[in-house]
Amino acid sequence: MNNSLSRVPLPMRRLFLLTCLAASASMPAHAATVAEKPTQAKLIVVLVVDGLPQEQVVRYRDQFGQGGFRRLLDQGAWFSDAHQAHGITVTAVGHSAVLTGAYPYQHGIIGNNWIDPVTLESVYCTEDKQYTYIGEETKASDGTSPANLRVSTLGDELRYSNGEHSKVITVSGKDRGAILLAGKTGTAYMYMSKTGNFASSTYYMKSHPQWVQQFQAAKPQDKFYGKEWRPLLPDAAYANDADDELVINQKEKDKRFPFKYVSKSGKPDAEYYKDLYTGPYVDEMTLDFARAAIEGEKLGQNPTGVPDVLGVSLSSHDYVNHSFGPESRMSHDHLQRLDRMLAAFFTYLDKRIGLENTMVVLTADHGFPNVPEFAQSIKRDAQRLDSKKITADLNLYLAEKFGQKDLVRKWSNPHFLLDYKLMEQKNLKREEVELAAARFLQGVPGIADSFTRTQFENGNLPRTRIGTLLQRAWNKQRSGDVMVVTKPYWYFASEAHGTSHGSPYIYDTNVPLILMGKPFKAGSYGQYAEVMDIAPTLAHLLRVRPPSGSEGRVLTEILR
């Protein structure tokens, strides 16, 4: 007998039991079963648009067609106040959040790259020298496995729950976009910029299945050679976009509409395949490959009756926004083209599986600030920062203060790594050097604040939104010794054009979060939500264990 019930007097216990029996008798015969029954979705489709700020979806809504973003907004549950709620908003960190529900301090992916504090070697987020791309050249730092991801994903937990019968397939223009969605037990495919193929790695299999070989043999990547990317809409539709002169580097005046995809060799080659990233065609191929995966793997038709997962990361919007900014005609037009691609993909899903049998999630890994030149034109304080100069100046300052050169060994945005061995040899206290470095950096133009390893380890960051996001982004084993935060609209850049992301500010964190399918009540929701909420919400609906590092909440307000 339940211990708490045994402490209740016997008459009260009898009354309690009679009440329960009466209540169950008055319920419909099927009610208890329905309450316990998991969602009957055959396929979960998770779409991640790389580098898509929420504001762009809202700003261009009236120009979307009926079947893509507008269908998601009209038929799905979407959150206007949704965020990648960690302090370093880059591709690898954002993709890791989507299906783990975890923050970087747990999942371990603290950036696209970071410096190993022990070896001081650069580490790429999905590199693994044990594995190679199948049939493709593989460099030491290429992404080939999820070894650096320290937690499970929704797909991993779904497969665990049903004896690995569910299939989890992911595809992306970037290796990290596919691998970090696939988790430990899914299968990732990524675009190869030298050949234009989509390929997997030997972590997942020894050789590609027949359907992948057939897709590669058709050479779909070559059909865009000589094509031009021109604006899809009439000129008047782009009237509110930034002037090209503000967003295009004066040294690259040819980088404007129309863009023609050719190469110096006069035929498809590595130059051409790489150029395809900045435009609509890699995304088109990614969705074509997703269709081939649905057909080849029979996704959504699992013979055991369990659901499958398809993850699709669309990479090109990130490249376009990096080059021209989210305020540009190029970004505007690319999103309109992506809208039409999504409409065609949803139509395909409707015919092949039925959207009534599908749950669709769309989000992004991060947002984007404006190009500094445009930001300045609208009275924003915006600049690019030179990390090499700041590192050199910091080392000079520390040398004067402590009598020792080169106390800063490495820079890995936004971290400075100090030389522990040197400090030990010179009997310097780590905390004193950290604090001196942090104070110096706080006086650098464009730096809003800086925080030390000691502060992170002791949980002594300010109790502010930014303090919370930075604490979540800091991993004890992998992060540096001093972390800096730029001022709004300032960012570190190695080139004097375009823009970048990575800050804890709203323009980088606020991303779309839309869920469409039978379990969701359509509508616009103003409640605060995080991308980390996707995994626990789907786990709840699928009746599976949440991923091991999940800290998100179940979005109960949108559930039927």
Secondary structure, 3 states (H helix, E strand, C coil): CCHHHHCCCHHHHHHHHHHHHHHHHHCCCCHHHHHHCCCCCCEEEEEEECCCCHHHHHHCHHHCCCCCHHHHHHHCEEECCEECCCCCCCHHHHHHHHHHCCCHHHHCCCCCEEECCCCCCEEECCECCCCCECCCCCCCCCECCCCCCCCCCHHHHHHHHCCCCCCEEEEECCHHHHHHHHCCCCEEEEECCCCCCEECECCCCCCCCHHHHHHHHCCHHHHHCCCEECCCCCHHHHCCCCCHHHHCCHHHCCCCCCEECCCCCCCCCHHHHHHCCCCCHHHHHHHHHHHHHHHHHCCCCCCCCCCEEEEEEECHHHHHHHHHCCCCHHHHHHHHHHHHHHHHHHHHHHHHCCHHHEEEEEEECCCCCCCHHHHHHCCCCCCEECHHHHHHHHHHHHHHHHCCCCCEEEEECCEEEECHHHHHHCCCCHHHHHHHHHHHHCCCCCEEEEEEHHHHHHCCCCCCHHHHHHHHHCCCCCCCCEEEEECCCCEECCCCCCCCCCCCCHHHHECCEEEECCCECCEEECCCEEHHHHHHHHHHHHCCCCCCCCCCCCCHHHEC
